[in-house]
Amino acid sequence: MGWLRRDRNGPEGFYTGDAPVSAPGLGNSDPTAYGQTPYVAAPFGAEPTPGSDTTSAYGNTGAAGPPVDPGVAAAPTSAGWNAGPWNPGAPAPLPRRRGPWGGLLVLFVLLALVAGGAFYFLVGRSQEDQAGDPTTTTGPTSPSRHTTGTPTTGSTSAPTTDPGPPVPAVTPMKKPAMVSFRGNTYTVTVRSAQWQQAAAWNTTANSSKVGHLVVDLTLTRTDKAQTVGQISWFDWGFDPPKGKTVESELVGGAYGNSLKTLNLDPSQKVSGSLNFEIRATKGVLQLSDGGVVVGQWAVTAAEHPSAKGVLGKTVTTAAAQLPFSVKVSDPVWTPSGSENLGNDPSHGYILVLDAAYRSTRKADPAAETADYVDPTNWRFTPKKGRAQLGSWGQVNRDRVDRVEIWPGESAAGKMLLDVPGQPGVLSLIGRDGVPVISWSIPGPA
């Protein structure tokens, strides 16, 4: 377009632009094509040439000023305006003369800018160097959650890291330890611990591949405050020698977890168990208040894996805290098609065994519930093939059903299994499916 382009061939200080096609004679032509007489600017500080046209470049036309003697300065008009293109009738303006102070002022400003930039650059680099060096600090400092002590001024050494509350000592088992928890105080004693492969007998606990650590302890509240902070199961943790700290389980192996929530009154005492899903027999029990450990106790647990039984012998075990002893005997194999069977077995044989039970609980005439063994608490795993559970049914005149075992009493029953004619392993299992006692069973003769 070129309308804002300076015309190199036009008069000094005047922008003519390019002439549009619709206006011939414009552009680089005589500026009079616009219908105006251009104003020719005099050099800065010089006086107009005598007799020159003072018409404004914006189209304001006026008469030329009177001739001026070059040696005589024009006096200002009564209105205070000097002669020029805006006041053509006034005398010519006084010539402007540059004194030495204007140049010195410009030079001073430039030097100040250069000095300020250099100062800013040096200060910025100094601060970056200090930010990258953690061993020194400059200027006033104040305490924070990472430092201790009072505010200091000036360069100091590295800030002191806040060590936090002191880590409590590890208390041995069977010795009480005083702890403070959410504004209350307690004495806590770890009485015993056990690791169980199976969950507590016939409970609804889930199966675990690593087993269950059970810690028995006693707590007594010692303060007299009117308010109490609840201790929950997730406030307890177990730190093994190797591996991560695990949190207590709400149910776990269902070993009497009566300590899942505690809101004790002053002087109240309670005993119970904590359950952890972990394969460990040694470690440290921890009580934490908001993530801060407030108590630690050493733990060494007795190990109770699945027991091994022998046919014809009584087995008593602490595995799964089984509340009775068991004796398994007289395995009888009956093949399919036998006259003694009402229905043919699906897997080729019917295996029948006798079981005798004796309660390990104290006799209690007032007891309202009994322990029991269902046919499905027995499982046979052949040497080759899939495991099969026991079934309800009838063996001759004996009904194969649930056997109830009352505290302090004995009971007997039979088991009935539809299995392949192979040797295998007979197991007494809980609801979690983990064997409590296992017996080796020979195959049919």
TILONU-936692 format. One record per residue (C-alpha): x, z, y. Coordinates in steps of 0.02 Angstrom, whole numbers, plus 50000, padded with zeros to 5 digits. Layout:
<pts>
     u     w     v
     X     Z     Y
...
</pts>
This chain:
<pts>
     u     w     v
 50000 50000 50000
 50136 50049 50123
 50023 50129 50255
 50132 50282 50260
 50296 50186 50253
 50415 50190 50401
 50437 50019 50483
 50623 49991 50489
 50602 49851 50617
 50481 49946 50729
 50524 50057 50874
 50613 50224 50842
 50498 50366 50794
 50345 50257 50771
 50252 50224 50605
 50163 50059 50604
 50131 50036 50418
 50092 49873 50338
 49961 49766 50416
 49807 49740 50308
 49762 49564 50258
 49604 49572 50360
 49703 49604 50521
 49827 49462 50547
 49965 49493 50667
 49988 49676 50619
 50126 49758 50518
 50295 49695 50572
 50216 49594 50711
 50204 49645 50889
 50119 49816 50897
 50005 49747 51028
 49905 49676 50885
 49819 49846 50879
 49761 49820 51056
 49874 49956 51126
 50038 49964 51217
 50166 50064 51119
 50259 50208 51192
 50444 50192 51177
 50519 50364 51157
 50677 50405 51253
 50821 50488 51162
 50813 50678 51148
 50866 50758 51311
 50876 50594 51407
 50770 50546 51555
 50653 50396 51551
 50722 50234 51613
 50661 50200 51789
 50512 50085 51786
 50479 50108 51598
 50302 50108 51533
 50239 50283 51492
 50085 50227 51395
 50046 50344 51247
 50071 50281 51072
 49894 50343 51038
 49815 50219 51158
 49807 50327 51316
 49858 50205 51453
 49924 50270 51619
 50025 50204 51766
 50211 50214 51762
 50289 50360 51855
 50379 50332 52017
 50561 50286 52013
 50674 50436 51988
 50846 50457 52059
 50960 50495 51912
 51052 50625 52010
 50899 50722 52065
 50800 50835 51946
 50612 50820 51952
 50515 50972 52007
 50372 51040 51900
 50196 51003 51955
 50080 51132 52024
 49989 51142 51857
 50152 51182 51766
 50152 51022 51663
 50302 50907 51662
 50292 50721 51670
 50274 50630 51506
 50156 50520 51408
 50021 50655 51414
 50033 50676 51603
 50091 50507 51668
 50064 50554 51849
 50180 50705 51844
 50366 50703 51879
 50483 50674 51733
 50531 50830 51628
 50695 50920 51651
 50826 50866 51526
 50851 50988 51380
 51027 51049 51356
 51087 51138 51201
 51187 51295 51231
 51315 51369 51109
 51200 51512 51054
 51078 51401 50958
 51213 51337 50841
 51284 51511 50818
 51112 51577 50774
 51086 51443 50641
 51259 51478 50571
 51223 51665 50566
 51059 51638 50470
 51144 51527 50342
 51283 51653 50315
 51154 51792 50292
 51060 51691 50161
 51220 51654 50065
 51272 51837 50070
 51100 51896 50013
 51099 51775 49866
 51271 51831 49811
 51219 52014 49820
 51060 51983 49719
 51159 51888 49587
 51288 52027 49567
 51158 52166 49558
 51054 52070 49430
 51205 52041 49319
 51252 52225 49330
 51077 52277 49274
 51079 52152 49129
 51246 52220 49070
 51180 52398 49074
 51020 52348 48983
 51125 52271 48844
 51233 52428 48829
 51131 52570 48752
 51270 52698 48777
 51251 52716 48965
 51110 52739 49088
 51114 52725 49277
 51004 52816 49399
 50883 52959 49371
 50822 52989 49196
 50676 53089 49131
 50630 53161 48962
 50521 53059 48844
 50461 53074 48666
 50631 53006 48610
 50742 53120 48716
 50761 53304 48747
 50825 53406 48893
 50794 53402 49081
 50803 53252 49199
 50979 53204 49255
 51048 53087 49388
 51189 52965 49376
 51277 52887 49229
 51256 52983 49067
 51297 52961 48885
 51171 52898 48757
 51003 52990 48762
 50978 53124 48630
 50856 53070 48494
 50710 53188 48472
 50731 53264 48298
 50548 53315 48294
 50487 53471 48206
 50606 53547 48079
 50586 53490 47899
 50524 53636 47795
 50629 53696 47650
 50579 53652 47473
 50499 53803 47389
 50525 53827 47200
 50376 53828 47083
 50283 53993 47061
 50347 54058 47229
 50230 54069 47380
 50271 53980 47543
 50191 54008 47713
 50129 53849 47799
 50040 53812 47963
 49908 53677 47959
 49797 53627 48107
 49799 53797 48189
 49779 53896 48028
 49905 53979 47912
 49909 53984 47722
 50015 54042 47578
 50032 53908 47445
 50099 53930 47269
 50127 53790 47141
 50086 53870 46974
 50114 53727 46849
 50114 53538 46828
 50084 53414 46688
 50095 53227 46664
 49956 53152 46559
 49952 52978 46485
 49763 52984 46464
 49628 53046 46581
 49539 53209 46548
 49435 53200 46388
 49273 53103 46404
 49272 53098 46594
 49227 52946 46698
 49404 52924 46764
 49475 52749 46767
 49615 52694 46653
 49791 52703 46723
 49945 52607 46668
 50063 52740 46736
 49969 52898 46688
 49918 53050 46789
 50022 53189 46867
 49920 53350 46882
 49983 53492 46994
 49898 53663 46986
 49914 53774 47139
 49839 53921 47233
 49802 53933 47420
 49758 54086 47523
 49712 54080 47707
 49803 54214 47807
 49747 54190 47989
 49590 54262 48072
 49543 54116 48185
 49359 54072 48203
 49391 53887 48175
 49469 53803 48025
 49549 53633 48000
 49495 53547 47840
 49629 53509 47710
 49585 53347 47619
 49656 53267 47462
 49746 53132 47564
 49845 53267 47658
 49943 53297 47497
 50080 53182 47435
 50207 53176 47294
 50384 53114 47327
 50473 53062 47165
 50663 53048 47151
 50645 52859 47147
 50508 52755 47227
 50383 52783 47365
 50282 52939 47404
 50107 52926 47331
 49948 53003 47400
 49837 53119 47301
 49689 53038 47214
 49508 53082 47251
 49466 53072 47065
 49626 53021 46977
 49628 53080 46798
 49482 53198 46834
 49584 53352 46790
 49481 53480 46883
 49519 53410 47056
 49433 53554 47147
 49554 53543 47295
 49493 53375 47364
 49422 53460 47520
 49457 53638 47580
 49378 53737 47722
 49432 53914 47685
 49370 54072 47771
 49496 54204 47826
 49576 54290 47674
 49488 54168 47554
 49587 54117 47400
 49562 53961 47294
 49648 53884 47143
 49635 53707 47079
 49724 53545 47039
 49788 53392 47130
 49794 53224 47040
 49922 53087 47070
 49928 52917 46986
 50114 52905 46949
 50236 52902 46803
 50346 53049 46853
 50381 53225 46791
 50494 53282 46934
 50483 53272 47122
 50422 53362 47278
 50243 53404 47323
 50212 53386 47511
 50075 53443 47630
 50067 53342 47792
 49976 53376 47954
 49948 53213 48048
 50096 53131 47961
 50213 53279 47990
 50268 53370 47832
 50229 53557 47851
 50262 53615 47673
 50364 53561 47520
 50368 53625 47341
 50477 53575 47194
 50380 53510 47044
 50434 53494 46862
 50294 53437 46749
 50266 53455 46562
 50241 53286 46478
 50088 53255 46370
 50086 53079 46298
 49970 53025 46160
 49990 53130 46003
 50032 53066 45830
 49925 53125 45684
 49949 53126 45497
 49806 53097 45376
 49744 53259 45300
 49826 53371 45432
 49749 53458 45582
 49810 53400 45752
 49800 53508 45907
 49862 53431 46068
 49867 53459 46256
 49849 53273 46283
 49694 53239 46390
 49666 53427 46383
 49573 53394 46221
 49460 53546 46192
 49463 53539 46001
 49576 53504 45853
 49549 53358 45734
 49585 53322 45551
 49557 53144 45486
 49555 53112 45298
 49492 53010 45151
 49491 52828 45210
 49375 52719 45103
 49375 52529 45111
 49217 52437 45057
 49225 52247 45051
 49087 52127 45100
 48960 52093 44962
 48969 52268 44890
 48808 52342 44821
 48839 52499 44923
 48818 52404 45087
 48650 52371 45164
 48723 52235 45276
 48879 52131 45253
 49019 52171 45379
 49064 52040 45508
 49253 52063 45483
 49264 52080 45294
 49270 52269 45264
 49186 52431 45309
 49309 52574 45337
 49239 52751 45321
 49337 52911 45358
 49298 53096 45369
 49334 53197 45526
 49334 53387 45546
 49336 53470 45718
 49372 53646 45779
 49341 53698 45960
 49490 53771 46053
 49377 53853 46183
 49328 54035 46175
 49162 54069 46094
 49024 54081 46223
 48847 54114 46164
 48785 54076 46339
 48866 53903 46341
 48742 53769 46388
 48845 53615 46347
 48955 53564 46202
 49101 53446 46186
 49062 53291 46083
 49134 53140 45993
 49036 52977 45986
 49063 52840 45855
 49134 52731 45996
 49270 52863 46028
 49356 52791 45873
 49452 52628 45877
 49543 52535 45739
 49680 52409 45784
 49729 52300 45633
 49905 52237 45609
 49842 52064 45653
 49684 52034 45751
 49577 52119 45883
 49539 52304 45894
 49364 52360 45840
 49263 52512 45894
 49166 52626 45777
 48980 52602 45750
 48824 52704 45724
 48752 52685 45549
 48728 52767 45380
 48851 52804 45240
 48755 52849 45082
 48650 52994 45141
 48761 53037 45290
 48709 52980 45462
 48851 52919 45573
 48808 52985 45744
 48871 53095 45888
 48958 53254 45834
 48935 53407 45949
 49071 53539 45955
 49016 53704 46033
 49142 53828 46106
 49223 53931 45968
 49137 53833 45828
 49178 53698 45700
 49093 53531 45663
 49115 53384 45544
 49063 53203 45536
 49105 53029 45475
 49162 52871 45561
 49110 52694 45517
 49210 52539 45568
 49184 52353 45533
 49364 52288 45521
 49477 52163 45432
 49555 52224 45269
 49726 52259 45345
 49830 52412 45382
 49821 52470 45560
 49808 52613 45683
 49658 52726 45703
 49644 52807 45877
 49536 52940 45956
 49506 52875 46133
 49421 52939 46289
 49313 52841 46409
 49467 52768 46493
 49516 52686 46327
 49687 52770 46319
 49730 52845 46147
 49735 53035 46138
 49783 53047 45952
 49832 52904 45837
 49845 52891 45647
 49925 52759 45537
 49798 52693 45410
 49852 52598 45254
 49756 52441 45206
 49639 52422 45056
 49720 52435 44884
</pts>
